[in-house]
């Protein structure tokens, strides 16, 4: 699929560490995900992550709506 090698390698190396730390945090907080939004910093990071991950989808939806309104611009 022609993905860049650097992000794949980082995900492969850091994925296990992130999984271990998430498991540890869930153990500390009695299997509750509330620690993800209790503090402003973690809430801000989660909101930024959701925005970054959803931005391409939102951008494509806006582009299709623009094309429906002005079909001569897409040609």
N, CA, C and O atoms as a GROMACS GRO file, in nm:
protein
  300
    1UNK      N    1   0.082  -0.120   0.000
    1UNK     CA    2   0.000   0.000   0.000
    1UNK      C    3   0.086   0.126   0.000
    1UNK      O    4   0.033   0.237   0.005
    2UNK      N    5   0.215   0.110  -0.006
    2UNK     CA    6   0.308   0.221  -0.021
    2UNK      C    7   0.306   0.317   0.099
    2UNK      O    8   0.312   0.438   0.082
    3UNK      N    9   0.298   0.260   0.220
    3UNK     CA   10   0.306   0.341   0.342
    3UNK      C   11   0.451   0.376   0.368
    3UNK      O   12   0.540   0.297   0.336
    4UNK      N   13   0.478   0.495   0.425
    4UNK     CA   14   0.616   0.528   0.462
    4UNK      C   15   0.666   0.433   0.572
    4UNK      O   16   0.590   0.393   0.660
    5UNK      N   17   0.792   0.398   0.566
    5UNK     CA   18   0.847   0.299   0.659
    5UNK      C   19   0.864   0.354   0.801
    5UNK      O   20   0.843   0.281   0.898
    6UNK      N   21   0.901   0.482   0.815
    6UNK     CA   22   0.929   0.538   0.948
    6UNK      C   23   0.809   0.532   1.042
    6UNK      O   24   0.824   0.484   1.155
    7UNK      N   25   0.688   0.576   1.002
    7UNK     CA   26   0.575   0.566   1.093
    7UNK      C   27   0.538   0.422   1.127
    7UNK      O   28   0.498   0.393   1.240
    8UNK      N   29   0.551   0.333   1.031
    8UNK     CA   30   0.521   0.192   1.059
    8UNK      C   31   0.618   0.136   1.161
    8UNK      O   32   0.577   0.062   1.251
    9UNK      N   33   0.744   0.169   1.148
    9UNK     CA   34   0.845   0.122   1.242
    9UNK      C   35   0.822   0.179   1.381
    9UNK      O   36   0.833   0.108   1.481
   10UNK      N   37   0.790   0.309   1.388
   10UNK     CA   38   0.760   0.371   1.518
   10UNK      C   39   0.638   0.306   1.583
   10UNK      O   40   0.640   0.279   1.703
   11UNK      N   41   0.535   0.282   1.505
   11UNK     CA   42   0.416   0.218   1.560
   11UNK      C   43   0.445   0.077   1.607
   11UNK      O   44   0.392   0.034   1.710
   12UNK      N   45   0.527   0.006   1.534
   12UNK     CA   46   0.562  -0.131   1.573
   12UNK      C   47   0.642  -0.133   1.703
   12UNK      O   48   0.619  -0.218   1.789
   13UNK      N   49   0.735  -0.040   1.717
   13UNK     CA   50   0.820  -0.035   1.837
   13UNK      C   51   0.744   0.020   1.957
   13UNK      O   52   0.749  -0.037   2.066
   14UNK      N   53   0.673   0.132   1.937
   14UNK     CA   54   0.607   0.199   2.050
   14UNK      C   55   0.471   0.139   2.084
   14UNK      O   56   0.418   0.164   2.193
   15UNK      N   57   0.412   0.061   1.994
   15UNK     CA   58   0.280   0.004   2.018
   15UNK      C   59   0.276  -0.084   2.141
   15UNK      O   60   0.182  -0.078   2.220
   16UNK      N   61   0.378  -0.169   2.157
   16UNK     CA   62   0.382  -0.257   2.274
   16UNK      C   63   0.397  -0.179   2.404
   16UNK      O   64   0.334  -0.213   2.504
   17UNK      N   65   0.480  -0.074   2.402
   17UNK     CA   66   0.497   0.009   2.522
   17UNK      C   67   0.367   0.080   2.558
   17UNK      O   68   0.331   0.088   2.675
   18UNK      N   69   0.297   0.130   2.457
   18UNK     CA   70   0.171   0.198   2.484
   18UNK      C   71   0.067   0.102   2.539
   18UNK      O   72  -0.010   0.137   2.628
   19UNK      N   73   0.064  -0.019   2.486
   19UNK     CA   74  -0.030  -0.119   2.535
   19UNK      C   75  -0.002  -0.155   2.681
   19UNK      O   76  -0.094  -0.167   2.762
   20UNK      N   77   0.125  -0.173   2.715
   20UNK     CA   78   0.162  -0.204   2.853
   20UNK      C   79   0.123  -0.091   2.948
   20UNK      O   80   0.070  -0.117   3.057
   21UNK      N   81   0.148   0.032   2.909
   21UNK     CA   82   0.114   0.146   2.995
   21UNK      C   83  -0.036   0.166   3.008
   21UNK      O   84  -0.085   0.204   3.114
   22UNK      N   85  -0.111   0.140   2.901
   22UNK     CA   86  -0.257   0.148   2.911
   22UNK      C   87  -0.309   0.042   3.005
   22UNK      O   88  -0.398   0.068   3.086
   23UNK      N   89  -0.254  -0.079   2.996
   23UNK     CA   90  -0.295  -0.186   3.086
   23UNK      C   91  -0.265  -0.150   3.231
   23UNK      O   92  -0.346  -0.177   3.320
   24UNK      N   93  -0.149  -0.090   3.254
   24UNK     CA   94  -0.110  -0.048   3.389
   24UNK      C   95  -0.205   0.060   3.442
   24UNK      O   96  -0.247   0.055   3.557
   25UNK      N   97  -0.238   0.158   3.357
   25UNK     CA   98  -0.329   0.265   3.400
   25UNK      C   99  -0.468   0.210   3.429
   25UNK      O  100  -0.532   0.252   3.525
   26UNK      N  101  -0.514   0.116   3.348
   26UNK     CA  102  -0.646   0.057   3.373
   26UNK      C  103  -0.646  -0.022   3.503
   26UNK      O  104  -0.747  -0.027   3.573
   27UNK      N  105  -0.535  -0.084   3.535
   27UNK     CA  106  -0.526  -0.156   3.662
   27UNK      C  107  -0.531  -0.059   3.779
   27UNK      O  108  -0.597  -0.086   3.879
   28UNK      N  109  -0.461   0.052   3.768
   28UNK     CA  110  -0.459   0.152   3.876
   28UNK      C  111  -0.598   0.212   3.897
   28UNK      O  112  -0.639   0.234   4.011
   29UNK      N  113  -0.670   0.239   3.787
   29UNK     CA  114  -0.801   0.304   3.797
   29UNK      C  115  -0.916   0.204   3.795
   29UNK      O  116  -1.028   0.240   3.759
   30UNK      N  117  -0.891   0.080   3.834
   30UNK     CA  118  -0.996  -0.024   3.844
   30UNK      C  119  -1.074  -0.040   3.713
   30UNK      O  120  -1.197  -0.041   3.715
   31UNK      N  121  -1.005  -0.051   3.603
   31UNK     CA  122  -1.062  -0.074   3.470
   31UNK      C  123  -1.160   0.035   3.426
   31UNK      O  124  -1.253   0.008   3.350
   32UNK      N  125  -1.140   0.156   3.472
   32UNK     CA  126  -1.222   0.268   3.433
   32UNK      C  127  -1.143   0.358   3.338
   32UNK      O  128  -1.026   0.387   3.363
   33UNK      N  129  -1.206   0.401   3.231
   33UNK     CA  130  -1.139   0.490   3.135
   33UNK      C  131  -1.152   0.638   3.173
   33UNK      O  132  -1.118   0.725   3.093
   34UNK      N  133  -1.200   0.666   3.292
   34UNK     CA  134  -1.223   0.805   3.332
   34UNK      C  135  -1.094   0.886   3.339
   34UNK      O  136  -1.099   1.009   3.331
   35UNK      N  137  -0.980   0.820   3.356
   35UNK     CA  138  -0.854   0.895   3.362
   35UNK      C  139  -0.822   0.963   3.229
   35UNK      O  140  -0.736   1.051   3.224
   36UNK      N  141  -0.891   0.923   3.123
   36UNK     CA  142  -0.865   0.982   2.991
   36UNK      C  143  -0.919   1.124   2.978
   36UNK      O  144  -0.872   1.200   2.894
   37UNK      N  145  -1.016   1.161   3.060
   37UNK     CA  146  -1.071   1.296   3.050
   37UNK      C  147  -1.082   1.367   3.184
   37UNK      O  148  -1.143   1.474   3.191
   38UNK      N  149  -1.025   1.311   3.291
   38UNK     CA  150  -1.032   1.376   3.421
   38UNK      C  151  -0.946   1.503   3.428
   38UNK      O  152  -0.987   1.602   3.489
   39UNK      N  153  -0.831   1.502   3.365
   39UNK     CA  154  -0.740   1.615   3.373
   39UNK      C  155  -0.743   1.693   3.243
   39UNK      O  156  -0.762   1.635   3.136
   40UNK      N  157  -0.726   1.825   3.250
   40UNK     CA  158  -0.734   1.909   3.130
   40UNK      C  159  -0.631   1.872   3.021
   40UNK      O  160  -0.663   1.877   2.902
   41UNK      N  161  -0.511   1.834   3.061
   41UNK     CA  162  -0.410   1.801   2.962
   41UNK      C  163  -0.449   1.677   2.883
   41UNK      O  164  -0.440   1.677   2.760
   42UNK      N  165  -0.493   1.572   2.951
   42UNK     CA  166  -0.531   1.450   2.879
   42UNK      C  167  -0.657   1.472   2.796
   42UNK      O  168  -0.670   1.416   2.687
   43UNK      N  169  -0.748   1.553   2.846
   43UNK     CA  170  -0.867   1.586   2.768
   43UNK      C  171  -0.829   1.661   2.642
   43UNK      O  172  -0.881   1.632   2.534
   44UNK      N  173  -0.739   1.758   2.654
   44UNK     CA  174  -0.693   1.834   2.538
   44UNK      C  175  -0.622   1.747   2.436
   44UNK      O  176  -0.642   1.763   2.315
   45UNK      N  177  -0.539   1.655   2.482
   45UNK     CA  178  -0.470   1.564   2.392
   45UNK      C  179  -0.570   1.473   2.320
   45UNK      O  180  -0.556   1.448   2.201
   46UNK      N  181  -0.668   1.425   2.392
   46UNK     CA  182  -0.770   1.338   2.330
   46UNK      C  183  -0.853   1.414   2.227
   46UNK      O  184  -0.883   1.360   2.121
   47UNK      N  185  -0.890   1.536   2.258
   47UNK     CA  186  -0.968   1.616   2.162
   47UNK      C  187  -0.884   1.646   2.038
   47UNK      O  188  -0.934   1.638   1.926
   48UNK      N  189  -0.757   1.682   2.057
   48UNK     CA  190  -0.669   1.709   1.943
   48UNK      C  191  -0.651   1.584   1.858
   48UNK      O  192  -0.649   1.592   1.735
   49UNK      N  193  -0.637   1.468   1.921
   49UNK     CA  194  -0.622   1.343   1.848
   49UNK      C  195  -0.747   1.312   1.767
   49UNK      O  196  -0.738   1.273   1.650
   50UNK      N  197  -0.864   1.328   1.827
   50UNK     CA  198  -0.988   1.304   1.754
   50UNK      C  199  -1.002   1.398   1.635
   50UNK      O  200  -1.046   1.356   1.528
   51UNK      N  201  -0.965   1.524   1.652
   51UNK     CA  202  -0.972   1.620   1.542
   51UNK      C  203  -0.876   1.581   1.430
   51UNK      O  204  -0.914   1.583   1.313
   52UNK      N  205  -0.754   1.546   1.466
   52UNK     CA  206  -0.653   1.511   1.365
   52UNK      C  207  -0.696   1.386   1.289
   52UNK      O  208  -0.677   1.378   1.167
   53UNK      N  209  -0.752   1.288   1.358
   53UNK     CA  210  -0.793   1.165   1.292
   53UNK      C  211  -0.919   1.183   1.207
   53UNK      O  212  -0.936   1.114   1.107
   54UNK      N  213  -1.007   1.274   1.245
   54UNK     CA  214  -1.131   1.293   1.170
   54UNK      C  215  -1.120   1.403   1.064
   54UNK      O  216  -1.211   1.416   0.982
   55UNK      N  217  -1.015   1.480   1.064
   55UNK     CA  218  -1.002   1.591   0.969
   55UNK      C  219  -1.007   1.546   0.823
   55UNK      O  220  -1.078   1.610   0.745
   56UNK      N  221  -0.937   1.440   0.781
   56UNK     CA  222  -0.948   1.400   0.640
   56UNK      C  223  -1.090   1.362   0.598
   56UNK      O  224  -1.131   1.391   0.486
   57UNK      N  225  -1.165   1.297   0.686
   57UNK     CA  226  -1.301   1.260   0.654
   57UNK      C  227  -1.389   1.384   0.641
   57UNK      O  228  -1.469   1.394   0.548
   58UNK      N  229  -1.373   1.478   0.734
   58UNK     CA  230  -1.450   1.602   0.728
   58UNK      C  231  -1.416   1.680   0.601
   58UNK      O  232  -1.505   1.735   0.536
   59UNK      N  233  -1.288   1.684   0.567
   59UNK     CA  234  -1.244   1.756   0.447
   59UNK      C  235  -1.304   1.694   0.322
   59UNK      O  236  -1.346   1.767   0.232
   60UNK      N  237  -1.309   1.562   0.313
   60UNK     CA  238  -1.366   1.498   0.194
   60UNK      C  239  -1.517   1.520   0.187
   60UNK      O  240  -1.572   1.537   0.078
   61UNK      N  241  -1.584   1.519   0.303
   61UNK     CA  242  -1.728   1.547   0.302
   61UNK      C  243  -1.757   1.689   0.256
   61UNK      O  244  -1.850   1.711   0.179
   62UNK      N  245  -1.678   1.784   0.301
   62UNK     CA  246  -1.696   1.922   0.258
   62UNK      C  247  -1.667   1.937   0.108
   62UNK      O  248  -1.734   2.015   0.040
   63UNK      N  249  -1.569   1.863   0.058
   63UNK     CA  250  -1.537   1.870  -0.084
   63UNK      C  251  -1.650   1.814  -0.169
   63UNK      O  252  -1.682   1.870  -0.274
   64UNK      N  253  -1.712   1.706  -0.125
   64UNK     CA  254  -1.824   1.650  -0.202
   64UNK      C  255  -1.945   1.742  -0.198
   64UNK      O  256  -2.018   1.753  -0.296
   65UNK      N  257  -1.966   1.808  -0.085
   65UNK     CA  258  -2.077   1.904  -0.078
   65UNK      C  259  -2.051   2.022  -0.170
   65UNK      O  260  -2.143   2.073  -0.234
   66UNK      N  261  -1.926   2.067  -0.176
   66UNK     CA  262  -1.889   2.177  -0.265
   66UNK      C  263  -1.911   2.138  -0.411
   66UNK      O  264  -1.957   2.219  -0.491
   67UNK      N  265  -1.877   2.014  -0.445
   67UNK     CA  266  -1.894   1.968  -0.582
   67UNK      C  267  -2.042   1.957  -0.619
   67UNK      O  268  -2.080   1.982  -0.733
   68UNK      N  269  -2.126   1.921  -0.522
   68UNK     CA  270  -2.269   1.913  -0.549
   68UNK      C  271  -2.328   2.051  -0.573
   68UNK      O  272  -2.418   2.067  -0.656
   69UNK      N  273  -2.279   2.151  -0.500
   69UNK     CA  274  -2.330   2.287  -0.516
   69UNK      C  275  -2.280   2.350  -0.646
   69UNK      O  276  -2.355   2.418  -0.715
   70UNK      N  277  -2.152   2.326  -0.679
   70UNK     CA  278  -2.092   2.384  -0.798
   70UNK      C  279  -2.027   2.277  -0.883
   70UNK      O  280  -1.906   2.257  -0.874
   71UNK      N  281  -2.104   2.206  -0.965
   71UNK     CA  282  -2.047   2.097  -1.044
   71UNK      C  283  -1.946   2.144  -1.149
   71UNK      O  284  -1.862   2.065  -1.193
   72UNK      N  285  -1.951   2.269  -1.190
   72UNK     CA  286  -1.857   2.319  -1.291
   72UNK      C  287  -1.717   2.336  -1.233
   72UNK      O  288  -1.620   2.340  -1.309
   73UNK      N  289  -1.702   2.346  -1.101
   73UNK     CA  290  -1.571   2.360  -1.039
   73UNK      C  291  -1.494   2.227  -1.037
   73UNK      O  292  -1.371   2.228  -1.032
   74UNK      N  293  -1.563   2.115  -1.040
   74UNK     CA  294  -1.497   1.986  -1.031
   74UNK      C  295  -1.437   1.941  -1.164
   74UNK      O  296  -1.356   1.849  -1.167
   75UNK      N  297  -1.475   2.004  -1.272
   75UNK     CA  298  -1.428   1.962  -1.406
   75UNK      C  299  -1.289   2.012  -1.436
   75UNK      O  300  -1.236   1.984  -1.544
   0.00000   0.00000   0.00000
